[in-house]
Each structure stands twice: as structure tokens, then as C-alpha cells.
């Protein structure tokens, strides 16, 4: 338990700073307006709450579970045969057969799943060490590759097509028309009927419809869909 408390104290400040920094990134999203704010408001709240819960668990539940689930394993290192003394005391009169055997630390037996996962973990650690050593041995090349990747990222930012919402093909064309101020409903309907008849003459338009009224922008309009 004490080891878990000491470990949590050592990484406590780091976890708190990371949690606060990540939450601060998503706070401005909560105050965005328009369609962008409506799209990402729930996302920002969900991510912020998840980060706060993760930070709380890292400082409370994880150390407690470590103190209960992780067990200390005694391993005898090469050359460690225990302390020796050159002081010769009186010899014990106890027979050798009745002498109490000296207990040595040993590693408890583990399941095959633990052994397999441990081998995978050691393989990953070995790969990380190899990559880190390779990078440190070629520092100049590493910096050059980073600069090239940064430049390519800037170029791709301007080259790759992008948009706010991905375009999709609904096989529909929507058009809006406006008439002069003060036009009557019957006259507007007649103009719209002529427009729909013109659209129907196109062979590429299998169906069409019209609507006469006021649009969202409070202007007389109709929508012709084909």
C-alpha cells in the first residue's frame, strides 16, 4: 500500500497538469456559435467529462488496484549471495542435520497467459529501445525527416480538397426563385408553373415538384426539385 501511495505522489502533479491541459483544449468548443457549435458541443462535453473521470481514476482507483493486485517478486541477482562476515564466532554445537535451511527469494509460478503477455511486453520494450537508439545515433537525419514531414503537411493542407461537411450525391437539385415585391399569389403561381414545365422538358429530370410560399429568409420563393 505504501508503495502505491508513494508512486501516486510522484506522478500526481503530472496527471493533474495533463488533465487540466486537455480539458482546457475543449472548453472553447463549448462557446462556439452557429452550426459548428451545435455539432461539436456534445462532443466537447463528452470528451471533457471522460478526461476528468480518467484523471480521477488515475489518482484514486489505479493506485488502490495496484496495491491489491500487484505482488512483489523477489529475484536473486547474479553475484548477490547475501551478506558475508569475516568475524568468526563460536561454532554452534547443533548438528548439521538439524540446522534450519536458509530461505531464498524465489519467483512464484505464473500462468501461461501471464508468460505469453510478458514475452510480448518484453518484445515491445526491446523494439522501442532499438528504435530509440537508432534515432539517437542519427540525430541530424531525424531532424531533417521531421522538417520534411512538416513541410509536406503544409503543402497537403492547401492541396487536398476539404470542406466543412462532406458532400454527398442525393440525386436532387433544389432551386429558389424570387419575384418582384407586391406580386400576387396567382401571378407567382403562374410563373412557377411555367418554370416547372420547362424543367420537365429535360429528359434527365424524371420527376419534379414546386412549392410556393416563404423560405427561411422570409422571402417569396419556391423550390423546384428534380
ABEGO torsion letter per residue (X at the ends): XAAAAAAAAAAAAAAAAAAAAAAAAAAAAAABBEAAAAAAAAAAAAAAAAAAAAAAAAAAAAAAAAAAABBBBBBBBBGBAEBBBABBBBBBABBAAABBBBBBBBBBBBBAAAAAAAAAAAAAAAAAAAAAAAAAABAAAAAAAAAAAAAAAAAAAAABBBBABBBBBAGBBBBBBBBBBGBBAAAAAAAAAAAAAAAAABAABABBBBBBEBBAAGBBBBBBBX
